Amino acid sequence: MITDTLRSAIASGRNPWELQALVRSDSPHPLLADAHAKVEQGLTTTEEVLRTLGPQEALPATV
């Protein structure tokens, strides 16, 4: 979900690493949880998730 803060950062030309850090600080697990679900559904691979999102911390036990 794009927040006002993220929208503003995109509009101001922040680099991808800054945007990624901003997304993670606002909501670190929903994107990763969605990626995990897509891997389980066979829609993507673990390699593609890691390539796209970069190394991640472990998911919380509730995911």
Secondary structure as UniProt FT lines:
FT   HELIX           4..11
FT   TURN            12..13
FT   HELIX           16..26
FT   TURN            28..29
FT   HELIX           30..40
FT   TURN            41..42
FT   HELIX           46..53
FT   TURN            61..62
//
